[in-house]
Amino acid sequence: MRNVSKTLGACLLTSIMIISGCGDSTDNPRTSSSDSNSPITFTFFGADASPNWNKMQDEVGQKISEKTGVTIDAEYDISSGGGNDRISLMAASGDYPDLIFPKGNLTRLVDAGAMIDLTDLIEEHAPNLKKIYGEHFNRLKYSNDDPSIYWIPTNGAIDQISFDANNGAAIQHRVVKELGYPEIKTLNDFEKVLKQYYEKHPTTEDGQPTIPLTLSADGWRRMITVTDPAAMATGGPGDGEYYINPDTYEAILHYKRPEEKEYFRWLNKMFNEGLLDKDSFVQKDDQYKSKIASGRVLSLLDPNWGYSDAENALKSAGKDDRTYGYYPVTLDETFKRKDFQDIGFDGYGIGITVDCEDPVRAIKFLDWMSSEEGQILRNWGIEGEHYVMEDGKRTIPTDVQERKNKDNNTFTKETGIGLYYIFGAHYGDGVKDSTDNYFTTNYPEQIQQNYSEVEKEALEGYGITTWKDLFPSEKEFPVKEWGAAYNMPIPSDSGDYNVVYQKTQDIIQKRIAEAITASPDAFDSIYDNMIKEIDDAGAVAMEQQYTEWIKDRVRLWTGKNIE
């Protein structure tokens, strides 16, 4: 990372990337508009881990450098903090990478004066970005008061159509097969299946204890496997720590919903009956994944991205029967899961900082990555090596697909397919390019082809073609006007919001574990006291403030006049 003068950076921001005010542009690399593909290196920080990153020595990475001249010198967060500590250090020191994917920390960087407004750069140098974002351009703006564009959303996809499920109650295929493919719709159904199989198989073939259900509460992972599932199982649309009333836009911490209390009571019951792993609240995430990779964990409450490395290890070991299918489990039959509710377009993004010496070259790189050629390369790889054209259709050869399925970690590290997802805008699954081929490899025929024989057998057992067939369709729900609330940057003039939010998070992190692991007769007292504690910490005022921000976002995105 470069330690470039912040005075020059501030000048750059003031002029919004225009030459005036920052001296003669003739030899100024920051205002270069050259189309040259001469070699250049951009430093980068990503707030998510990327364990297969290979310093662009993979096949796709080398092709990207060949086409653009760009090499990415990347640092990825390997902690469980989502980049919080590293980005706090950057903001304090004023030393930034050229490009950054800050996840939930955009506001911190904007407040520190770290981020460049990309509006004019996109207008002047990024035709592919303009085309892709199109009617969604308002959603790139930071806020009503500050309409600057500080990042381009890249972990969300344009016009996404999800053809398969990757969340819900994940259950091993061998479990449902042995039990004759039972109906699994409610927590009671889920519990019954685990109990029946566990009673028959308390240990694995090699003598290890079978684990009916395990969770990962390591840092922020608590939200994903412990508390988010409570919202989803009770008809919540998945808005992070809040439940947002779709009619009034009123936001409350989702734990306050009485139906969610009953979900956590169920977890308490599972813990006390020995069906929930006793280590769930003390194990680190790598220990959690190690258990999954051993094949002895019957079920999870985790989206696939949270444990895919461990599942890939099972596939590599030929243990496809110990990989997982997805079931739309709810508290009871009165609820519908909203996994597929359309959020419109939303997502975390990548931005250019004031320390970037050539922001024009940087935006051109991001624009090329967003081009049709760039998207196909990122998603499919290199023609003749990772896919072939047959009768005008892109297809993945059987041997390549087998490597992708059976040894995905090695395949990803060597090929680079999937490693450059956040380095550009992209269309979602189901969108076709100018050749009438899909941009992504996730479309019905390919998804079904990718299933292992064991998985196909499980799907056939339920009379479906993909796991999505078990879930309520996106057509049953309206498009969410505020997108995904957890992606919303908190305004910089938020007062003590962040302090109060952290206090409530600390309380929840501690008390949820206590409530779930307590004796059944102590559950109500602990849970009710947790709600009182978060209110005493200022949750009500915090919720009211969040409600106003949600309304502001709806106003910005839809033009609605909301009181």
Salt bridges, closest charged atoms under 4 A:
ASP35 OD1 - LYS364 NZ 2.64
ASP48 OD1 - LYS103 NZ 2.75
GLU59 OE1 - HIS386 NE2 2.74
GLU66 OE2 - LYS63 NZ 3.63
GLU75 OE2 - ARG86 NE 2.91
ASP98 OD2 - ARG2 NH1 2.55
GLU123 OE2 - LYS130 NZ 3.21
GLU124 OE1 - HIS125 NE2 3.69
GLU178 OE2 - LYS200 NZ 3.97
GLU178 OE2 - HIS201 NE2 2.82
GLU183 OE2 - LYS185 NZ 3.65
GLU191 OE2 - LYS195 NZ 3.42
GLU191 OE2 - LYS269 NZ 2.27
GLU205 OE1 - ARG322 NH2 2.58
ASP218 OD1 - LYS284 NZ 3.91
ASP239 OD1 - LYS480 NZ 2.75
GLU241 OE1 - ARG222 NH1 3.43
GLU259 OE2 - ARG257 NH2 2.94
GLU260 OE1 - HIS254 ND1 2.51
GLU260 OE2 - ARG257 NH1 2.87
GLU262 OE1 - ARG265 NE 2.94
GLU273 OE1 - LYS195 NZ 3.28
GLU273 OE2 - LYS269 NZ 3.34
ASP277 OD2 - LYS291 NZ 2.70
ASP279 OD2 - LYS291 NZ 3.21
ASP285 OD1 - ARG221 NE 3.08
ASP285 OD2 - LYS289 NZ 3.70
ASP302 OD2 - ARG221 NH2 2.59
ASP320 OD2 - LYS406 NZ 2.53
ASP339 OD1 - ARG337 NE 2.71
ASP346 OD2 - ARG553 NH1 3.02
ASP355 OD1 - LYS6 NZ 3.44
GLU357 OE2 - ARG2 NE 3.77
GLU373 OE2 - LYS67 NZ 3.04
GLU414 OE1 - ARG403 NH2 2.78
ASP433 OD2 - ARG394 NH2 2.79
ASP436 OD2 - LYS393 NZ 3.30
ASP436 OD1 - LYS432 NZ 3.67
GLU453 OE2 - LYS456 NZ 3.51
GLU457 OE2 - LYS177 NZ 3.25
GLU474 OE1 - LYS468 NZ 3.02
GLU476 OE1 - LYS336 NZ 2.50
GLU481 OE2 - LYS560 NZ 2.43
GLU514 OE1 - ARG511 NH1 2.93
ASP524 OD1 - LYS261 NZ 2.88
ASP524 OD1 - ARG265 NH2 2.91
ASP528 OD1 - LYS261 NZ 2.90
GLU533 OE2 - ARG511 NE 2.74
ASP535 OD1 - LYS256 NZ 2.52
ASP536 OD2 - LYS532 NZ 2.83
GLU543 OE2 - LYS256 NZ 3.04
GLU548 OE2 - LYS551 NZ 3.84
ASP552 OD1 - ARG555 NH1 2.52
